[in-house]
Amino acid sequence: MTDPNHPALHPDRLFAAEPTTRAIARRLYSEVRALPIISPHGHTDPRWFAANEPFRDPASLLLTPDHYITRMLYSQGVRLEALGVEPNGERHAPPAPQTIWRTFAAHYHLFRGTPTRLWLDWVLAEVFSADCPLTSANAEQTYERICERLATPAFRPRALFERFGLEVLATTESPLDSLEHHAALRASGWPGRVISAYRPDPVVDPETPGFVTHLEQLGTLTGIDPFSWRGYLAAHRARRAFFASLGATSTDHGHPTARTEDLTERDAEALFERTVRAARRGDLSAADGELFRAQMLTEMARMSLEDGLVMQIHPGSWRNHNAPLYRRFGANIGADIPTPTDYVAALRPLLNRFGNEPALTLIVFTLDESSYSRELAPLAGHYPALRLGPAWWFHDSPEGLLRFREQTTETAGFYNTVGFNDDTRAFFSIPARHDVARRIDCRFLASLVAEHRLPEDEALQVARDLAYRLPKEAYRL
Ligand SMILES: [Zn+2]
């Protein structure tokens, strides 16, 4: 399908330029290229697959919701309104999708050398058979081509799910979500496996706006009074069981830090009561907010041991860093910035309580690459419960994925890692993202083979495990 002379999609892309390792990487990659995709963590919309309606237009599908794109254009002076991002509560006629597309095409050069460029080239060339790179000259024609394709049955969500070779796709929902689309999917008889993941941040983080209202909603949904410590925990257990009944196998926790705590039951109860009172009054201290989140990670680990849900911690993002922009546009517009993150001290209370339990799987991610070899690989290379999530967000790029392997493998090995997560809302780019990860893993393995550190047959086994077996096992899929 790929034109070998296509400048954007060369068959050897991302392999080392040096011929010996490149030849080995080619051989390894040819064995994993077509393996099914396991996507155990991401943010696509389950309604797409439940309703199976055609996607609307190229701009609202590929540009406006993609914060990798909006952040880069904003950094170069393009207003968010020009990309179709609507300000909260302001009367504003959004530009036509063709206009948004033209603005984007005129700035495509900004993505040179970034993974966004790799993913978008792939989407344009492989999914839509359009010209790439995108330019102002071909913008109109490319837009029309994408529209034509989107109107055909082959470009409906379920057909694409099958074409992309997805074996399983996880979305992420709050405990307050009814999971109606997941229920509809189950009832539809379509064999595609789309499951949820339990993301309790809105009812676990007392600094979330509306925290007390969220607790009330949790009470309504479960029929359990959530305003006592025991009731609150019971309500979590009930929602987790509901998520699991619709196929969820994991939870996900997006905390500012990795801090955990292991309080006595009395202290935890007192903290809960103090926190809810302060949240009602609007004078919660930052220290109690952090302590509450920290205790809840340990409570979630306890529940994971009971119900078998795999636990993921995604710390270290300073959300909505740009305060004026957050006030006007809300969250998820590209103003989240990585922070330094401590793991050794932060995870110790949870790990001392549950880290020795092989029945628990705790997958930890980082946005702080300096922690890979100093903290995360030594921790994951010791505690039976702990696994390292793949290079994430700012680092799921060719160089970022390579740095992850270079800095974790010697201490944690390959088998304390869990394969790749695409972690994306951009459904069309999922195969491209997994392809980049597979190519980089093969590139890394090829260097071990070429230096006679690993026989090629074992490297091939590892390549297959990283692409397919490890994510399936780690996420209990
Ligand atoms: Zn995520």
Boltz pocket constraint, residues with backbone or C-beta under 6 A from the ligand:
constraints:
  - pocket:
      binder: B
      contacts: [[A, 41], [A, 42], [A, 43], [A, 423]]
      max_distance: 6.0
